[in-house]
Amino acid sequence: EWDRWLLMGLIGTAVGMLGFLTHQIIECLIKLKWDLVENYLQVSKRKMCYMGADVPIYLSTGQDGNIHMTWLCALGSGLAMVVLSSGSVLFFCPAGSPLGLPEIIGYLNGTSIQHLFNIKTFLGTFVSCVLAVASGLFCGPEGPMIHLGALLGCGLSQLQSDTLGVYLPIFTRFRNSADKRSFITAGAGAGIASVFRAPIGGLLFTLEEVSSFWDIRLAWQTFFCCLMATFTTDLLSSSFYGFVYRGHFGFFEAEKRIIFWVKNLLDMNILVCVPTILLGMLGGLLGALFVSLNIKINKLRMQFFNSIPKSSLRKTNLLSHCCSALMILHQHNDVYQLCCGAFAFVCNLWRAVTTAALLFENGKQGITYLFKRGTHEEFGYTSLCTALAFYFILSCWTAGSAVASGLVIPMLYTGALYGRIIGLILVSIFGVQTNEYGAWIDPGLFAAIGAASFFSGVSRLTISLTVIMVS
């Protein structure tokens, strides 16, 4: 079985390198977008230390900057990314799913889908994913990474391509449906493990959500594959940031390795179970509402597009449909963050920074802010409720559109928002507790519990979600 273990290690390494490449390109595109805005508007960029992190704000230099053209620049760059993202799915790889996971589950359960595992689908999904996340849409790279990991598992195990006409005479004994299914399962788990830096979480995710054929041998091999993917991503990320070598090869910083880093731990009290149960019930109700609303939106979307007779016109309208959603997003996200800083002397500077931080880029940094301990008064009800409404509605609208995107980040962010609102209500009732018995009344703690509750309410995951959250 040495060749099977070798192949699992190669698949994990390849998925880890792909995960690193995905995150680096997304960071570079986001930086490029804001550099264009900064150069166009005559402002000075400053960094304010907020909740232990540097938050960029834009302050006027006293010169005349064209705010309208800057708005068009910020909006136009995001629209260009989402148009290219949609176009790569619609015109380049229409067989590829925008989410990826449903098709992988269907295939592993015996459904044959043409062109699901070919090079065009791989390239189109990768390009669409990085552009969609960098554009500012309420989405993440998790779903496409599962699909890309499964594609690498299929390609490296079979070593043949009908598109390229390549048939390598090695690993030929794995060219059967059972082994192919096993390697696809391992690749999908490695994809989720690379995103969340959680090899055990990737293993449990494939067991709980993806695969229907399972045995103890496949479990160990999938775990090895997930472990290699996580190790490769962490190793490369320790050395490079934005493709710039930092000279820290092999130095695994906890704050960089853990996605949602929480430094301060809290002592627990039995009383925390009461709001936790309420948050779990609220997460189930809101998760059911999210799924139901998303199904209705997609039905209306399909009815609208099916009413258009010409296929080319239908695709063009689908692109404009996605652009309209992004326009709503950027009006509140990018431009709001920019204008809050540009007019910081007109409005309350600190409130502008805190509200902009909630809508920071693609949500990861915002989730980290919401999880922070000991920040009882950092966010007000207005900021939290506004961000909650936008994230819930627009992430529900984005899901099912023609871009390769995932819903994990929006689900975690939405749950963290209403979890922090519950925590803020408790602080308003009982006040800020400094003694060790009342320290559990912390909005950051309930933000983490709320994130898990909404994620579970939408995805119906329990065990793997718990491991991913605590990894």
Secondary structure, DSSP 8 states (H G I E B T S, - for coil): -HHHHHHHHHHHHHHHHHHHHHHHHHHHHHHHHHHHHHHHTTEEEEEEEETTEEEEEEEE-SS---HHHHHHHHHHHHHHHHHHHHHIIIII-TTS-SS-HHHHHHHHTT---TTSSSHHHHHHHHHHHHHHHHHT-S-BSHHHHHHHHHHHHHHHHH-EETTTTEE-SSSGGG-SHHHHHHHHHHHHHHHHHHHHT-HHHHHHHIIIII-SS--HHHHHHHHHHHHHHHHHHHHHHHHEETTEE-S-TT---HHHHSSS---------GGGHHHHHHHHHHHHHHHHHHHHHHHHHHHHHHHHHHTS--HHHHHHHHHHHHHHHHHHHHHHTHHHHHHHHHTTTTS-HHHHHHHHHHT-TTSHHHHHHHH-SS-TTSS-HHHHHHHHHHHHHHHHHHTTSSS--BSHHHHHHHHHHHHHHHHHHHHHHH----STTTTT--HHHHHHHHHHHHHHHHH---HHHHHHHH-
